[in-house]
Amino acid sequence: MRFGFDNLLKIIILESISIKLKKMKAPSILLKVVGIGLFLYAISFIYNPLLLAEMIGFKHHSPNTLVEITAFYGGLELGLGIFFVWASLKPERYYLGLMCFFFAFLSAGIFRVVGIIAYGFEDPSQPIVSVIEILVPLYAYYLSKKLN
């Protein structure tokens, strides 16, 4: 078998494509997982706004409270979930999806920490969620930089 320049060029091209595909899997997976998670989370609050009361322990159940939960924990998170899944479907959308996730969820994590400092917390769920809301967006930012 003759191992010439053509074969070497094919190997280099195939290896380059393989590396690019591996780099592209992580953003797609992250965006899909986040999108599907938000979608399911949103559906649960659209179906039962009082679920949030059970999860975090608030007691006021006025119509305005239920509308607000339905709109933001339901509608907004549903829209974000759909957006992240949409962004995960084409490599040219990865950067947009990753950066949206980075800014939105890093902000949530930072201000969860601010809330913990200002008001305290009742159980370890708040500090745990704040760590997740800070570290995962930082990973998304890292992935966004690897795309270029």
Secondary structure by P-SEA (a helix, b strand, c coil): ccccaaaaaaaaaaaaaaaaaaaaaaaaaaaaaaaaaaaaaaaaaaacccccccccccccccaaaaaaaaacccaaaaaaaaaaaaaaccccaaaaaaaaaaaaaaaaaaaaaaaaaacccccaaaaaaaaaacaaaaaaaaaaaaac
